[in-house]
Amino acid sequence: RSWRHLQPKAPSVSANGGQRGDILRWLQRGETLTALAALEKFGCLRLAARIEELRKQGHNISSKMISKNGKDFAEYHYHQGKTL
């Protein structure tokens, strides 16, 4: 199977938080995020690591395991107004 069809966005290295900031803003808008979507949208290869960093900063992000087409993966959600 070829993954060449995926053209991830170049990794963000901006002063506004880079990938972690992009991911946080995405989730805070009420969107959900999976590893594949994070790769496509933000060029992020290690979404679970970025989520863990955000959680350590006090952000309340939950994960739900999804099964689709015989594959299991995590889908992340942000909970507004709540911190750890």
Accessible surface in RSA format (square Angstrom, percent):
REM  Atomic radii and reference values for relative SASA: ProtOr
REM  Chains: A
REM  Algorithm: Lee & Richards
REM  Probe-radius: 1.40
REM  Slices: 20
REM RES _ NUM      All-atoms   Total-Side   Main-Chain    Non-polar    All polar
REM                ABS   REL    ABS   REL    ABS   REL    ABS   REL    ABS   REL
RES ARG A   1   227.60  95.6 145.26  74.0  82.34 196.0  70.60  96.5 157.00  95.2
RES SER A   2    68.06  57.5  49.40  65.9  18.66  43.0  52.28 111.3  15.78  22.1
RES TRP A   3   137.19  55.1 127.57  61.7   9.62  22.6 106.75  56.9  30.45  49.4
RES ARG A   4   210.02  88.2 193.64  98.7  16.38  39.0  75.19 102.8 134.83  81.7
RES HIS A   5   125.31  68.5  93.02  64.7  32.29  82.6  81.25  83.7  44.06  51.3
RES LEU A   6    25.06  14.0  13.65   9.8  11.42  28.7  14.90  10.5  10.16  27.4
RES GLN A   7   154.43  86.4 126.70  92.6  27.73  66.0  46.74  99.5 107.69  81.7
RES PRO A   8    62.39  45.5  43.33  39.5  19.06  69.3  43.34  35.8  19.05 118.4
RES LYS A   9   105.28  51.4  92.32  56.6  12.97  30.9  71.71  64.5  33.58  35.8
RES ALA A  10    75.92  69.8  62.23  96.0  13.69  31.1  67.96  95.7   7.96  21.1
RES PRO A  11    85.56  62.4  72.71  66.3  12.86  46.7  72.71  60.0  12.86  79.9
RES SER A  12    24.26  20.5  11.06  14.8  13.20  30.4  11.98  25.5  12.28  17.2
RES VAL A  13   142.27  93.6 111.25 100.7  31.02  74.8 116.93 101.6  25.33  68.7
RES SER A  14    55.38  46.8  34.92  46.6  20.46  47.1  44.26  94.3  11.12  15.6
RES ALA A  15   118.46 108.9  69.80 107.7  48.66 110.7  82.94 116.8  35.53  94.1
RES ASN A  16    87.45  60.3  69.48  67.1  17.97  43.3  41.23  99.2  46.22  44.7
RES GLY A  17    39.52  48.7   0.00   N/A  39.52  48.7  32.25  88.5   7.27  16.3
RES GLY A  18     9.16  11.3   0.00   N/A   9.16  11.3   8.47  23.2   0.69   1.5
RES GLN A  19    32.18  18.0  28.49  20.8   3.69   8.8   9.39  20.0  22.79  17.3
RES ARG A  20    85.80  36.0  84.80  43.2   1.00   2.4   6.86   9.4  78.94  47.8
RES GLY A  21     8.89  11.0   0.00   N/A   8.89  11.0   8.20  22.5   0.69   1.5
RES ASP A  22    21.77  15.2  17.37  17.3   4.39  10.4   5.12  12.0  16.65  16.6
RES ILE A  23     0.00   0.0   0.00   0.0   0.00   0.0   0.00   0.0   0.00   0.0
RES LEU A  24    27.78  15.5  27.78  19.9   0.00   0.0  27.78  19.5   0.00   0.0
RES ARG A  25    97.38  40.9  95.70  48.8   1.68   4.0  65.86  90.0  31.52  19.1
RES TRP A  26    44.02  17.7  43.04  20.8   0.99   2.3  43.44  23.2   0.58   0.9
RES LEU A  27     0.64   0.4   0.00   0.0   0.64   1.6   0.00   0.0   0.64   1.7
RES GLN A  28    65.61  36.7  54.40  39.8  11.21  26.7  13.76  29.3  51.85  39.3
RES ARG A  29   156.45  65.7 119.27  60.8  37.19  88.5  65.90  90.1  90.56  54.9
RES GLY A  30    62.95  77.6   0.00   N/A  62.95  77.6  33.34  91.5  29.61  66.3
RES GLU A  31    71.03  40.8  67.24  50.9   3.80   9.0   3.90   7.5  67.14  54.8
RES THR A  32    55.77  39.7  44.80  45.4  10.97  26.1  22.03  29.6  33.74  51.0
RES LEU A  33     1.41   0.8   0.00   0.0   1.41   3.5   1.41   1.0   0.00   0.0
RES THR A  34    26.73  19.0  26.56  26.9   0.17   0.4  18.44  24.8   8.29  12.5
RES ALA A  35    60.50  55.6  56.58  87.3   3.92   8.9  56.97  80.2   3.53   9.3
RES LEU A  36    87.33  48.6  81.30  58.2   6.03  15.2  84.79  59.5   2.54   6.8
RES ALA A  37    21.31  19.6  20.28  31.3   1.03   2.3  20.70  29.2   0.61   1.6
RES ALA A  38     0.00   0.0   0.00   0.0   0.00   0.0   0.00   0.0   0.00   0.0
RES LEU A  39    34.87  19.4  34.87  24.9   0.00   0.0  34.87  24.5   0.00   0.0
RES GLU A  40    78.52  45.1  66.27  50.1  12.25  29.2  21.87  42.3  56.65  46.3
RES LYS A  41    79.96  39.0  68.98  42.3  10.99  26.2  31.08  28.0  48.89  52.1
RES PHE A  42    16.32   8.2  15.80   9.8   0.53   1.4  16.14   9.8   0.18   0.5
RES GLY A  43    10.07  12.4   0.00   N/A  10.07  12.4   2.29   6.3   7.78  17.4
RES CYS A  44     1.89   1.4   0.10   0.1   1.78   4.2   0.00   0.0   1.89   2.0
RES LEU A  45   148.53  82.7 113.29  81.1  35.24  88.6 115.99  81.5  32.54  87.6
RES ARG A  46   153.29  64.4 145.89  74.4   7.40  17.6  58.30  79.7  94.99  57.6
RES LEU A  47     4.93   2.7   1.68   1.2   3.24   8.2   1.68   1.2   3.24   8.7
RES ALA A  48    66.79  61.4  57.75  89.1   9.03  20.5  58.62  82.5   8.17  21.6
RES ALA A  49    22.54  20.7  12.22  18.9  10.32  23.5  19.88  28.0   2.66   7.1
RES ARG A  50    44.22  18.6  44.22  22.5   0.00   0.0   7.27   9.9  36.95  22.4
RES ILE A  51     0.87   0.5   0.87   0.7   0.00   0.0   0.87   0.6   0.00   0.0
RES GLU A  52    76.81  44.1  76.70  58.0   0.11   0.3  33.38  64.6  43.43  35.5
RES GLU A  53    53.30  30.6  50.22  38.0   3.07   7.3  26.60  51.5  26.69  21.8
RES LEU A  54     1.73   1.0   1.73   1.2   0.00   0.0   1.73   1.2   0.00   0.0
RES ARG A  55    66.98  28.1  62.64  31.9   4.34  10.3  20.45  28.0  46.52  28.2
RES LYS A  56   164.94  80.5 125.94  77.3  39.00  92.9  80.67  72.6  84.26  89.8
RES GLN A  57   108.64  60.8  70.55  51.6  38.09  90.7  39.03  83.1  69.61  52.8
RES GLY A  58    17.14  21.1   0.00   N/A  17.14  21.1  17.14  47.0   0.00   0.0
RES HIS A  59    33.54  18.3  33.54  23.3   0.00   0.0  23.42  24.1  10.12  11.8
RES ASN A  60    33.08  22.8  33.08  32.0   0.00   0.0   0.00   0.0  33.08  32.0
RES ILE A  61     6.84   3.9   0.00   0.0   6.84  16.5   0.00   0.0   6.84  18.6
RES SER A  62    39.85  33.7  35.02  46.7   4.83  11.1  33.43  71.2   6.41   9.0
RES SER A  63    61.69  52.1  32.53  43.4  29.16  67.2   2.39   5.1  59.30  83.1
RES LYS A  64   110.45  53.9 105.40  64.7   5.05  12.0  61.98  55.8  48.47  51.6
RES MET A  65   130.05  67.3 104.75  69.3  25.29  60.2  89.46  76.1  40.59  53.8
RES ILE A  66    41.91  23.8  39.35  29.3   2.56   6.2  41.76  30.1   0.15   0.4
RES SER A  67    91.62  77.4  61.05  81.5  30.57  70.4  37.41  79.7  54.21  75.9
RES LYS A  68   129.59  63.2 121.77  74.7   7.82  18.6  70.22  63.2  59.37  63.2
RES ASN A  69   137.25  94.7  98.00  94.7  39.26  94.5  38.25  92.1  99.00  95.7
RES GLY A  70    84.29 103.9   0.00   N/A  84.29 103.9  43.69 119.9  40.60  90.9
RES LYS A  71   134.09  65.4 131.82  80.9   2.27   5.4  78.38  70.6  55.71  59.3
RES ASP A  72   104.94  73.5  74.12  73.8  30.83  72.9  20.30  47.8  84.65  84.4
RES PHE A  73    65.41  32.7  60.00  37.2   5.41  14.1  65.41  39.7   0.00   0.0
RES ALA A  74    24.34  22.4  17.86  27.6   6.49  14.8  17.86  25.1   6.49  17.2
RES GLU A  75    34.18  19.6  34.18  25.9   0.00   0.0   0.00   0.0  34.18  27.9
RES TYR A  76    21.12   9.9  21.12  12.0   0.00   0.0   4.92   3.7  16.20  20.0
RES HIS A  77    46.47  25.4  45.82  31.9   0.64   1.6  31.61  32.6  14.86  17.3
RES TYR A  78    32.82  15.3  13.19   7.5  19.63  51.1   0.79   0.6  32.03  39.5
RES HIS A  79    64.19  35.1  60.78  42.2   3.40   8.7  43.31  44.6  20.87  24.3
RES GLN A  80   110.84  62.0  92.84  67.8  18.00  42.9  58.23 123.9  52.62  39.9
RES GLY A  81    85.84 105.9   0.00   N/A  85.84 105.9  45.25 124.2  40.58  90.9
RES LYS A  82   123.99  60.5 118.31  72.6   5.68  13.5  71.97  64.8  52.02  55.4
RES THR A  83   105.54  75.1  78.19  79.3  27.35  65.2  48.29  64.9  57.25  86.5
RES LEU A  84   138.80  77.3  78.63  56.3  60.17 151.3 109.29  76.8  29.51  79.4
END  Absolute sums over single chains surface
CHAIN  1 A     5826.0       4525.0       1300.9       3154.8       2671.1
END  Absolute sums over all chains
TOTAL          5826.0       4525.0       1300.9       3154.8       2671.1
